[in-house]
Amino acid sequence: MALNILVIYYSQSGQLGEILKNMFSSVKGETDITTIEYKPVKDFPFPWTSDQFFDAMPECVKEIPVELKPITIPDKPYDLVILGYQPWYLSPSIPTTSFLKSDAAKILSGKPVITVVGSRNMWLNAQEKVKAHLQQLGARHIGNIVLADTNHNLISLFTVIRWAFKGQKEAGRWLPEAGVQTRDIEAASRFGPIIANAMVSGQTNQLQEKLLAAGAVHLKPTLIVLEKRGITNFRKFATYIREKGGPGDAERLPRVKLFKRLLLTGIFVLSPISGLSAKLVSIFRKKSFREQINYFKGIRYESDVI
């Protein structure tokens, strides 16, 4: 009998939908897949305007939900739920947080769940937040797959800016394609048989180990340092901006613009220095970083890790 799988996600650009579609392309005959894409009542624009993009940071970091359109999930005995999401500002996207805090998320209770992350490169804090939500919902987190942009950090910054504000994912004259590379999206099909076999055999306790062996998560030690620094500053600025009102409030616009200037300066001017210092930290604390890498590549949850 075919596995009943619920795939639920949000994507502005459609990239995550392609990833999820490709994951099970090689096991279509073994699965009965129900796909649900949840969306806010007032959806976020794509491409973004600069003001809207930076104004979204405080609510994203503080996990403040927005109203979603009604979500109708067919009543089936689902064997597995796939939750796909993107990180925004090192946190789950606002639509993802909104879903996980909604009544519709109760469908995850008691179900085995695999998270699938489509990211530029930093996803650790976002995944910790999602893990916490899954635990609160009573879900059984059995696997995690991360597909990220494999280009050099600064190159991916330029391509994601072009994509986010101009809508161009395709390679241009000087820059490669933005986001997760097409070859990696297509190669996501290798995970489908691994997942299906684990579900049929009942060996889900070893699933994450098998996914990792297939390259489900790649993690550079330097990103751990950089992300911890980044989310600390984002949390401070989120509080600072929200002191002047909610999304779109004119009173907070000067503080949003200040955040924008400091963030862009940090990315393009201080990024090489931060990268070097993070590299040195990871070298001199090898044992600690090995433990952290093993933790973040796994599915175990501990509070306040980041």
Secondary structure, DSSP 8 states (H G I E B T S, - for coil): --EEEEEEE--SSSHHHHHHHHHTGGGGGGEEEEEEE--BSS---SS--HHHHHHTHHHHHTT----B----------SEEEEEE-EETTEE-HHHHHHHTSGGGGGGTTSEEEEEEEESS--HHHHHHHHHHHHHHT-EEEEEEEEE--S-HHHHHHHHHHHHHH---S--SSS---SS-HHHHHHGGGHHHHHHHHHHHT-GGGHHHHHHHTT-----HHHHHHHHHHHHHHHHHHHHHHTT-STT-GGGHHHHHHHHHHHHHIIIIIHHHHHHHHHHHHHHTHHHHHHHHHHHHS----TT--
